[in-house]
Amino acid sequence: MKKGKWNYTQDILFQVVNVVLGPAESIPLHWQNAFQGETIQAVLIRDFAGYEFLIDNEDGSGLLKISRGGGPDSYSAHIDGKFEIGCTVPEEKWNQWDEHVSFLRREFVDAWREEHYPEEFRKLQALKASIPPHFSKNLKR
């Protein structure tokens, strides 16, 4: 495992792993539900108290967040619900930040949400539209 930071000051260890995604049943619109059954690249993060969690790295956003100190100004898609951790990914195969891949994945998730939960998706879109642009533009990928 490599050393890094979370919330800029908290020491962590992290490694990149393959994860088979299951459902996040308690959160129907959760991004991971659109990819159930797929194997993705994720970052396994462990703090020194032993707490572990996973964030998506299929588009490189997980490692990008770690490289920026794990602060709230960087995006991360947490893996919740059911999943299976597979093998460790060699460093030379770690996904690096790719804005195009990120855009395509967000489009795929939105299409899945709209197909499976049309009313909730409509409400989510209305909520997003109500957020002033100066708030949403400050969230860096």
N, CA, C and O atoms as a DFTB+ gen file, in Angstrom:
564 C
 N C O
     1  1       0.842      -1.180       0.000
     2  2       0.000       0.000       0.000
     3  2       0.885       1.240       0.000
     4  3       1.997       1.236       0.529
     5  1       0.363       2.295      -0.605
     6  2       1.084       3.561      -0.664
     7  2       0.528       4.513       0.374
     8  3      -0.597       4.348       0.846
     9  1       1.321       5.507       0.725
    10  2       0.896       6.510       1.693
    11  2       0.265       7.694       0.978
    12  3       0.652       8.045      -0.137
    13  1      -0.708       8.299       1.634
    14  2      -1.353       9.486       1.103
    15  2      -2.037      10.246       2.221
    16  3      -1.819       9.986       3.404
    17  1      -2.876      11.199       1.812
    18  2      -3.630      12.027       2.756
    19  2      -5.100      11.998       2.372
    20  3      -5.457      11.851       1.203
    21  1      -5.950      12.144       3.398
    22  2      -7.384      12.327       3.205
    23  2      -7.769      13.552       4.021
    24  3      -7.280      13.736       5.135
    25  1      -8.635      14.383       3.477
    26  2      -9.001      15.648       4.128
    27  2      -7.756      16.476       4.450
    28  3      -7.696      17.163       5.469
    29  1      -6.785      16.397       3.577
    30  2      -5.525      17.144       3.607
    31  2      -4.576      16.775       4.742
    32  3      -3.365      16.922       4.576
    33  1      -5.067      16.305       5.883
    34  2      -4.197      16.103       7.035
    35  2      -4.185      14.677       7.560
    36  3      -3.253      14.295       8.268
    37  1      -5.188      13.887       7.235
    38  2      -5.300      12.539       7.786
    39  2      -4.436      11.570       6.978
    40  3      -4.621      11.424       5.770
    41  1      -3.498      10.915       7.648
    42  2      -2.641       9.942       6.980
    43  2      -3.461       8.703       6.608
    44  3      -4.256       8.200       7.403
    45  1      -3.250       8.234       5.400
    46  2      -3.932       7.030       4.916
    47  2      -2.947       6.142       4.185
    48  3      -1.847       6.564       3.827
    49  1      -3.363       4.907       3.971
    50  2      -2.711       3.991       3.050
    51  2      -3.726       3.710       1.955
    52  3      -4.927       3.666       2.219
    53  1      -3.258       3.522       0.733
    54  2      -4.192       3.226      -0.351
    55  2      -3.562       2.266      -1.342
    56  3      -2.342       2.167      -1.465
    57  1      -4.437       1.563      -2.042
    58  2      -4.010       0.714      -3.146
    59  2      -5.142       0.669      -4.161
    60  3      -6.306       0.893      -3.829
    61  1      -4.783       0.380      -5.388
    62  2      -5.769       0.276      -6.460
    63  2      -6.113      -1.194      -6.637
    64  3      -5.231      -2.048      -6.734
    65  1      -7.407      -1.472      -6.678
    66  2      -7.903      -2.842      -6.766
    67  2      -9.013      -2.926      -7.815
    68  3      -9.600      -1.917      -8.204
    69  1      -9.281      -4.136      -8.255
    70  2     -10.464      -4.385      -9.068
    71  2     -11.612      -4.723      -8.133
    72  3     -11.419      -5.414      -7.132
    73  1     -12.804      -4.241      -8.452
    74  2     -13.983      -4.453      -7.616
    75  2     -15.142      -4.855      -8.519
    76  3     -15.385      -4.214      -9.541
    77  1     -15.857      -5.914      -8.144
    78  2     -17.097      -6.284      -8.823
    79  2     -18.222      -5.601      -8.055
    80  3     -18.398      -5.828      -6.858
    81  1     -18.974      -4.767      -8.751
    82  2     -20.021      -3.992      -8.103
    83  2     -21.320      -4.771      -7.983
    84  3     -21.772      -5.412      -8.931
    85  1     -21.900      -4.701      -6.812
    86  2     -23.248      -5.192      -6.569
    87  2     -24.147      -3.991      -6.381
    88  3     -23.729      -2.861      -6.632
    89  1     -25.379      -4.213      -5.942
    90  2     -26.309      -3.099      -5.796
    91  2     -26.068      -2.291      -4.520
    92  3     -25.582      -2.804      -3.512
    93  1     -26.423      -1.025      -4.603
    94  2     -26.535      -0.166      -3.428
    95  2     -28.039      -0.034      -3.185
    96  3     -28.655       0.974      -3.533
    97  1     -28.610      -1.071      -2.583
    98  2     -30.066      -1.215      -2.507
    99  2     -30.763      -0.081      -1.774
   100  3     -31.878       0.287      -2.144
   101  1     -30.148       0.477      -0.759
   102  2     -30.817       1.519       0.013
   103  2     -30.775       2.887      -0.677
   104  3     -31.405       3.837      -0.211
   105  1     -30.040       2.986      -1.777
   106  2     -29.920       4.257      -2.511
   107  2     -30.192       3.971      -3.993
   108  3     -29.245       3.797      -4.761
   109  1     -31.450       3.920      -4.407
   110  2     -31.775       3.498      -5.778
   111  2     -31.063       4.279      -6.882
   112  3     -30.707       3.692      -7.903
   113  1     -30.847       5.577      -6.709
   114  2     -30.205       6.378      -7.754
   115  2     -28.684       6.389      -7.656
   116  3     -28.026       7.107      -8.409
   117  1     -28.118       5.612      -6.748
   118  2     -26.664       5.588      -6.577
   119  2     -26.000       5.190      -7.893
   120  3     -26.470       4.282      -8.579
   121  1     -24.924       5.860      -8.239
   122  2     -24.223       5.621      -9.511
   123  2     -23.849       4.154      -9.690
   124  3     -23.888       3.640     -10.808
   125  1     -23.488       3.473      -8.604
   126  2     -22.996       2.104      -8.713
   127  2     -24.071       1.144      -9.218
   128  3     -23.749       0.113      -9.808
   129  1     -25.345       1.471      -8.993
   130  2     -26.427       0.603      -9.458
   131  2     -26.458       0.488     -10.980
   132  3     -26.920      -0.520     -11.514
   133  1     -25.976       1.496     -11.673
   134  2     -25.939       1.456     -13.139
   135  2     -24.878       0.483     -13.659
   136  3     -24.908       0.105     -14.831
   137  1     -23.947       0.078     -12.802
   138  2     -22.836      -0.783     -13.217
   139  2     -22.823      -2.126     -12.482
   140  3     -21.781      -2.778     -12.411
   141  1     -23.958      -2.541     -11.939
   142  2     -24.019      -3.804     -11.198
   143  2     -23.471      -4.957     -12.033
   144  3     -23.787      -5.099     -13.214
   145  1     -22.651      -5.766     -11.395
   146  2     -22.084      -6.932     -12.060
   147  2     -20.805      -6.649     -12.823
   148  3     -20.119      -7.581     -13.243
   149  1     -20.470      -5.383     -13.009
   150  2     -19.250      -5.031     -13.747
   151  2     -18.053      -4.978     -12.811
   152  3     -18.188      -4.705     -11.618
   153  1     -16.891      -5.241     -13.367
   154  2     -15.631      -5.089     -12.643
   155  2     -15.047      -3.744     -12.998
   156  3     -14.859      -3.426     -14.172
   157  1     -14.759      -2.954     -11.978
   158  2     -14.177      -1.631     -12.198
   159  2     -12.898      -1.494     -11.374
   160  3     -12.611      -2.301     -10.491
   161  1     -12.149      -0.453     -11.692
   162  2     -10.965      -0.127     -10.917
   163  2     -11.382       0.831      -9.799
   164  3     -12.137       1.775     -10.032
   165  1     -10.888       0.584      -8.592
   166  2     -11.224       1.420      -7.442
   167  2      -9.995       1.629      -6.581
   168  3      -9.011       0.898      -6.686
   169  1     -10.070       2.646      -5.724
   170  2      -9.005       2.901      -4.759
   171  2      -9.521       2.479      -3.391
   172  3     -10.537       2.980      -2.909
   173  1      -8.802       1.553      -2.782
   174  2      -9.098       1.110      -1.416
   175  2      -8.287       1.998      -0.483
   176  3      -7.061       2.068      -0.581
   177  1      -8.983       2.672       0.419
   178  2      -8.352       3.628       1.323
   179  2      -8.519       3.120       2.755
   180  3      -9.604       2.703       3.159
   181  1      -7.433       3.164       3.504
   182  2      -7.450       2.711       4.899
   183  2      -6.781       3.785       5.756
   184  3      -5.659       4.209       5.477
   185  1      -7.486       4.215       6.802
   186  2      -6.834       5.138       7.724
   187  2      -6.119       4.330       8.817
   188  3      -6.228       3.104       8.857
   189  1      -5.400       5.012       9.686
   190  2      -4.586       4.299      10.661
   191  2      -5.381       3.806      11.867
   192  3      -4.825       3.178      12.767
   193  1      -6.695       4.093      11.882
   194  2      -7.573       3.510      12.896
   195  2      -8.190       2.217      12.368
   196  3      -8.919       1.535      13.088
   197  1      -7.894       1.880      11.103
   198  2      -8.387       0.647      10.509
   199  2      -9.638       0.796       9.673
   200  3     -10.110      -0.190       9.108
   201  1     -10.201       2.013       9.571
   202  2     -11.393       2.242       8.761
   203  2     -11.025       2.161       7.277
   204  3     -10.047       2.769       6.844
   205  1     -11.805       1.415       6.509
   206  2     -11.566       1.263       5.075
   207  2     -12.787       1.705       4.282
   208  3     -13.926       1.552       4.722
   209  1     -12.522       2.257       3.103
   210  2     -13.588       2.559       2.157
   211  2     -13.016       2.543       0.754
   212  3     -11.802       2.569       0.556
   213  1     -13.914       2.499      -0.214
   214  2     -13.536       2.421      -1.625
   215  2     -14.102       3.605      -2.395
   216  3     -15.225       4.043      -2.148
   217  1     -13.304       4.119      -3.340
   218  2     -13.805       5.120      -4.273
   219  2     -13.481       4.673      -5.698
   220  3     -12.467       4.023      -5.952
   221  1     -14.359       5.037      -6.601
   222  2     -14.230       4.665      -8.005
   223  2     -12.972       5.287      -8.608
   224  3     -12.635       6.433      -8.310
   225  1     -12.285       4.529      -9.453
   226  2     -11.142       5.057     -10.194
   227  2     -11.226       4.688     -11.671
   228  3     -10.217       4.736     -12.373
   229  1     -12.389       4.329     -12.143
   230  2     -12.516       3.922     -13.539
   231  2     -12.143       5.054     -14.486
   232  3     -11.603       4.810     -15.565
   233  1     -12.431       6.300     -14.086
   234  2     -12.066       7.462     -14.898
   235  2     -10.822       8.171     -14.369
   236  3     -10.437       9.224     -14.879
   237  1     -10.196       7.593     -13.348
   238  2      -9.000       8.184     -12.748
   239  2      -9.289       9.189     -11.642
   240  3      -8.357       9.736     -11.051
   241  1     -10.563       9.442     -11.352
   242  2     -10.902      10.465     -10.354
   243  2     -10.490      10.070      -8.936
   244  3     -10.215      10.939      -8.108
   245  1     -10.446       8.774      -8.652
   246  2     -10.032       8.338      -7.320
   247  2      -8.590       8.704      -7.031
   248  3      -8.286       9.276      -5.985
   249  1      -7.705       8.376      -7.955
   250  2      -6.293       8.720      -7.757
   251  2      -6.061      10.221      -7.847
   252  3      -5.175      10.753      -7.179
   253  1      -6.849      10.907      -8.667
   254  2      -6.732      12.364      -8.745
   255  2      -7.039      12.978      -7.378
   256  3      -6.329      13.872      -6.919
   257  1      -8.099      12.492      -6.736
   258  2      -8.456      13.005      -5.406
   259  2      -7.323      12.748      -4.415
   260  3      -6.969      13.634      -3.638
   261  1      -6.759      11.552      -4.436
   262  2      -5.650      11.238      -3.533
   263  2      -4.464      12.169      -3.810
   264  3      -3.830      12.654      -2.873
   265  1      -4.159      12.421      -5.085
   266  2      -3.017      13.278      -5.431
   267  2      -3.219      14.710      -4.956
   268  3      -2.251      15.452      -4.785
   269  1      -4.471      15.100      -4.743
   270  2      -4.787      16.449      -4.256
   271  2      -4.991      16.483      -2.747
   272  3      -5.456      17.490      -2.214
   273  1      -4.656      15.413      -2.058
   274  2      -4.757      15.389      -0.609
   275  2      -6.088      14.932      -0.059
   276  3      -6.318      15.007       1.148
   277  1      -6.978      14.453      -0.934
   278  2      -8.246      13.895      -0.476
   279  2      -9.226      14.894       0.082
   280  3     -10.110      14.535       0.860
   281  1      -9.082      16.141      -0.303
   282  2      -9.961      17.176       0.233
   283  2     -11.306      17.267      -0.457
   284  3     -11.530      16.639      -1.492
   285  1     -12.203      18.057       0.123
   286  2     -13.552      18.180      -0.424
   287  2     -13.624      18.943      -1.748
   288  3     -14.682      18.978      -2.377
   289  1     -12.533      19.545      -2.177
   290  2     -12.554      20.263      -3.446
   291  2     -12.350      19.330      -4.644
   292  3     -12.364      19.784      -5.788
   293  1     -12.164      18.047      -4.392
   294  2     -12.009      17.062      -5.457
   295  2     -13.128      16.030      -5.369
   296  3     -13.550      15.639      -4.281
   297  1     -13.591      15.605      -6.519
   298  2     -14.692      14.654      -6.623
   299  2     -14.245      13.243      -6.257
   300  3     -13.115      12.842      -6.537
   301  1     -15.147      12.502      -5.628
   302  2     -14.952      11.064      -5.471
   303  2     -16.311      10.384      -5.452
   304  3     -17.266      10.889      -4.861
   305  1     -16.385       9.243      -6.101
   306  2     -17.608       8.438      -6.125
   307  2     -17.383       7.241      -5.208
   308  3     -16.669       6.302      -5.557
   309  1     -17.998       7.288      -4.042
   310  2     -17.821       6.223      -3.061
   311  2     -18.618       4.987      -3.462
   312  3     -19.707       5.079      -4.028
   313  1     -18.043       3.835      -3.151
   314  2     -18.697       2.556      -3.426
   315  2     -19.414       2.141      -2.146
   316  3     -18.793       1.958      -1.098
   317  1     -20.713       1.998      -2.250
   318  2     -21.552       1.641      -1.116
   319  2     -22.289       0.357      -1.445
   320  3     -22.181      -0.162      -2.555
   321  1     -23.031      -0.147      -0.490
   322  2     -23.812      -1.349      -0.767
   323  2     -22.914      -2.558      -0.931
   324  3     -21.920      -2.712      -0.221
   325  1     -23.272      -3.411      -1.873
   326  2     -22.566      -4.683      -2.049
   327  2     -21.468      -4.560      -3.110
   328  3     -21.607      -3.856      -4.110
   329  1     -20.367      -5.279      -2.844
   330  2     -19.247      -5.322      -3.779
   331  2     -18.337      -6.457      -3.362
   332  3     -18.401      -6.943      -2.233
   333  1     -17.488      -6.872      -4.289
   334  2     -16.445      -7.859      -4.000
   335  2     -15.117      -7.297      -4.461
   336  3     -14.968      -6.886      -5.611
   337  1     -14.160      -7.283      -3.560
   338  2     -12.827      -6.810      -3.915
   339  2     -12.072      -7.946      -4.571
   340  3     -12.017      -9.059      -4.048
   341  1     -11.490      -7.651      -5.727
   342  2     -10.694      -8.635      -6.448
   343  2      -9.216      -8.389      -6.227
   344  3      -8.783      -8.088      -5.115
   345  1      -8.459      -8.518      -7.281
   346  2      -7.004      -8.425      -7.191
   347  2      -6.518      -6.979      -7.157
   348  3      -7.216      -6.046      -7.556
   349  1      -5.288      -6.839      -6.661
   350  2      -4.610      -5.552      -6.688
   351  2      -4.178      -5.259      -8.124
   352  3      -3.743      -6.154      -8.848
   353  1      -4.304      -3.993      -8.523
   354  2      -3.934      -3.578      -9.877
   355  2      -2.495      -3.064      -9.848
   356  3      -2.170      -2.205      -9.028
   357  1      -1.624      -3.576     -10.730
   358  2      -0.241      -3.074     -10.782
   359  2      -0.226      -1.579     -11.122
   360  3      -1.051      -1.100     -11.900
   361  1       0.710      -0.866     -10.538
   362  2       0.754       0.590     -10.693
   363  2       0.788       1.040     -12.152
   364  3       0.213       2.075     -12.489
   365  1       1.436       0.295     -12.998
   366  2       1.512       0.709     -14.418
   367  2       0.153       0.607     -15.116
   368  3      -0.002       1.108     -16.230
   369  1      -0.826      -0.031     -14.482
   370  2      -2.161      -0.150     -15.073
   371  2      -3.200       0.716     -14.366
   372  3      -4.393       0.608     -14.647
   373  1      -2.752       1.574     -13.449
   374  2      -3.681       2.459     -12.755
   375  2      -4.276       3.451     -13.746
   376  3      -3.554       4.066     -14.530
   377  1      -5.595       3.601     -13.705
   378  2      -6.258       4.588     -14.558
   379  2      -5.905       5.988     -14.080
   380  3      -5.943       6.282     -12.885
   381  1      -5.564       6.841     -15.026
   382  2      -5.283       8.241     -14.736
   383  2      -6.490       9.071     -15.163
   384  3      -7.291       8.642     -15.994
   385  1      -6.605      10.258     -14.586
   386  2      -7.748      11.127     -14.840
   387  2      -7.972      11.309     -16.345
   388  3      -7.058      11.654     -17.095
   389  1      -9.221      11.065     -16.759
   390  2      -9.614      11.210     -18.153
   391  2     -10.987      11.872     -18.180
   392  3     -12.002      11.237     -17.892
   393  1     -11.003      13.135     -18.524
   394  2     -12.245      13.913     -18.520
   395  2     -13.287      13.328     -19.458
   396  3     -14.477      13.340     -19.144
   397  1     -12.861      12.821     -20.593
   398  2     -13.806      12.229     -21.561
   399  2     -14.462      10.974     -20.983
   400  3     -15.676      10.807     -21.096
   401  1     -13.684      10.104     -20.374
   402  2     -14.237       8.898     -19.751
   403  2     -15.207       9.296     -18.641
   404  3     -16.274       8.697     -18.508
   405  1     -14.847      10.293     -17.849
   406  2     -15.719      10.756     -16.776
   407  2     -17.056      11.253     -17.333
   408  3     -18.116      10.926     -16.800
   409  1     -16.997      12.030     -18.391
   410  2     -18.216      12.543     -19.027
   411  2     -19.091      11.394     -19.525
   412  3     -20.299      11.387     -19.290
   413  1     -18.489      10.428     -20.209
   414  2     -19.263       9.297     -20.738
   415  2     -19.904       8.484     -19.626
   416  3     -21.045       8.043     -19.761
   417  1     -19.183       8.283     -18.530
   418  2     -19.745       7.532     -17.405
   419  2     -20.910       8.286     -16.771
   420  3     -21.925       7.674     -16.437
   421  1     -20.786       9.598     -16.600
   422  2     -21.887      10.386     -16.036
   423  2     -23.105      10.335     -16.953
   424  3     -24.236      10.241     -16.476
   425  1     -22.884      10.396     -18.256
   426  2     -23.989      10.303     -19.216
   427  2     -24.672       8.936     -19.125
   428  3     -25.899       8.847     -19.171
   429  1     -23.877       7.877     -18.997
   430  2     -24.420       6.528     -18.884
   431  2     -25.268       6.392     -17.619
   432  3     -26.364       5.833     -17.655
   433  1     -24.752       6.904     -16.507
   434  2     -25.486       6.826     -15.235
   435  2     -26.795       7.602     -15.332
   436  3     -27.833       7.120     -14.879
   437  1     -26.759       8.786     -15.912
   438  2     -27.994       9.565     -16.060
   439  2     -29.013       8.844     -16.933
   440  3     -30.204       8.847     -16.623
   441  1     -28.566       8.233     -18.010
   442  2     -29.484       7.487     -18.878
   443  2     -30.079       6.296     -18.118
   444  3     -31.264       5.997     -18.266
   445  1     -29.273       5.626     -17.318
   446  2     -29.759       4.505     -16.519
   447  2     -30.785       4.984     -15.498
   448  3     -31.835       4.364     -15.328
   449  1     -30.482       6.081     -14.824
   450  2     -31.416       6.632     -13.832
   451  2     -32.743       7.012     -14.483
   452  3     -33.818       6.719     -13.959
   453  1     -32.644       7.664     -15.623
   454  2     -33.867       8.102     -16.313
   455  2     -34.713       6.908     -16.749
   456  3     -35.941       6.960     -16.672
   457  1     -34.071       5.838     -17.206
   458  2     -34.795       4.648     -17.641
   459  2     -35.434       3.900     -16.470
   460  3     -36.583       3.468     -16.566
   461  1     -34.702       3.745     -15.372
   462  2     -35.163       2.910     -14.264
   463  2     -35.965       3.661     -13.201
   464  3     -36.814       3.066     -12.538
   465  1     -35.710       4.937     -13.033
   466  2     -36.384       5.745     -12.009
   467  2     -36.735       7.117     -12.597
   468  3     -36.201       8.130     -12.146
   469  1     -37.622       7.164     -13.596
   470  2     -37.872       8.419     -14.315
   471  2     -38.357       9.572     -13.424
   472  3     -37.907      10.704     -13.600
   473  1     -39.253       9.314     -12.486
   474  2     -39.765      10.390     -11.635
   475  2     -38.679      10.925     -10.706
   476  3     -38.525      12.137     -10.558
   477  1     -37.930      10.023     -10.083
   478  2     -36.854      10.447      -9.190
   479  2     -35.752      11.169      -9.968
   480  3     -35.150      12.123      -9.476
   481  1     -35.499      10.694     -11.198
   482  2     -34.488      11.339     -12.037
   483  2     -34.918      12.765     -12.367
   484  3     -34.101      13.685     -12.324
   485  1     -36.192      12.952     -12.697
   486  2     -36.707      14.291     -13.008
   487  2     -36.516      15.214     -11.808
   488  3     -36.106      16.363     -11.969
   489  1     -36.812      14.718     -10.611
   490  2     -36.645      15.525      -9.402
   491  2     -35.170      15.860      -9.166
   492  3     -34.836      16.980      -8.779
   493  1     -34.300      14.889      -9.401
   494  2     -32.870      15.117      -9.237
   495  2     -32.374      16.187     -10.201
   496  3     -31.592      17.058      -9.816
   497  1     -32.823      16.127     -11.447
   498  2     -32.425      17.120     -12.436
   499  2     -32.913      18.515     -12.040
   500  3     -32.192      19.498     -12.210
   501  1     -34.132      18.600     -11.513
   502  2     -34.670      19.887     -11.066
   503  2     -33.843      20.441      -9.901
   504  3     -33.577      21.641      -9.832
   505  1     -33.446      19.560      -8.995
   506  2     -32.613      19.983      -7.877
   507  2     -31.264      20.498      -8.373
   508  3     -30.793      21.543      -7.925
   509  1     -30.648      19.771      -9.291
   510  2     -29.362      20.209      -9.856
   511  2     -29.490      21.570     -10.519
   512  3     -28.612      22.421     -10.379
   513  1     -30.594      21.776     -11.247
   514  2     -30.810      23.044     -11.951
   515  2     -30.990      24.203     -10.974
   516  3     -30.757      25.357     -11.336
   517  1     -31.400      23.909      -9.745
   518  2     -31.624      24.971      -8.766
   519  2     -30.345      25.424      -8.067
   520  3     -30.350      26.445      -7.381
   521  1     -29.257      24.686      -8.230
   522  2     -27.990      25.038      -7.586
   523  2     -27.318      26.139      -8.392
   524  3     -27.083      25.971      -9.589
   525  1     -27.006      27.264      -7.757
   526  2     -26.350      28.352      -8.483
   527  2     -25.026      27.897      -9.090
   528  3     -24.283      27.145      -8.458
   529  1     -24.724      28.341     -10.304
   530  2     -23.499      27.893     -10.992
   531  2     -22.222      28.134     -10.199
   532  3     -21.288      27.337     -10.289
   533  1     -22.158      29.210      -9.427
   534  2     -20.917      29.489      -8.690
   535  2     -20.648      28.468      -7.600
   536  3     -19.507      28.345      -7.155
   537  1     -21.663      27.726      -7.149
   538  2     -21.435      26.653      -6.188
   539  2     -20.926      25.400      -6.888
   540  3     -19.951      24.794      -6.442
   541  1     -21.570      25.009      -7.969
   542  2     -21.213      23.756      -8.629
   543  2     -19.896      23.831      -9.382
   544  3     -19.236      22.805      -9.542
   545  1     -19.488      24.998      -9.848
   546  2     -18.223      25.081     -10.602
   547  2     -17.006      24.961      -9.705
   548  3     -15.902      24.715     -10.191
   549  1     -17.191      25.131      -8.391
   550  2     -16.060      25.030      -7.473
   551  2     -15.663      23.581      -7.183
   552  3     -14.597      23.339      -6.617
   553  1     -16.494      22.626      -7.558
   554  2     -16.158      21.220      -7.335
   555  2     -15.283      20.745      -8.479
   556  3     -15.756      20.556      -9.599
   557  1     -14.001      20.554      -8.190
   558  2     -13.052      20.133      -9.222
   559  2     -13.056      18.634      -9.358
   560  3     -13.209      17.926      -8.363
   561  1     -12.893      18.136     -10.547
   562  2     -12.771      16.687     -10.763
   563  2     -11.368      16.285     -10.488
   564  3     -11.030      15.107     -10.605
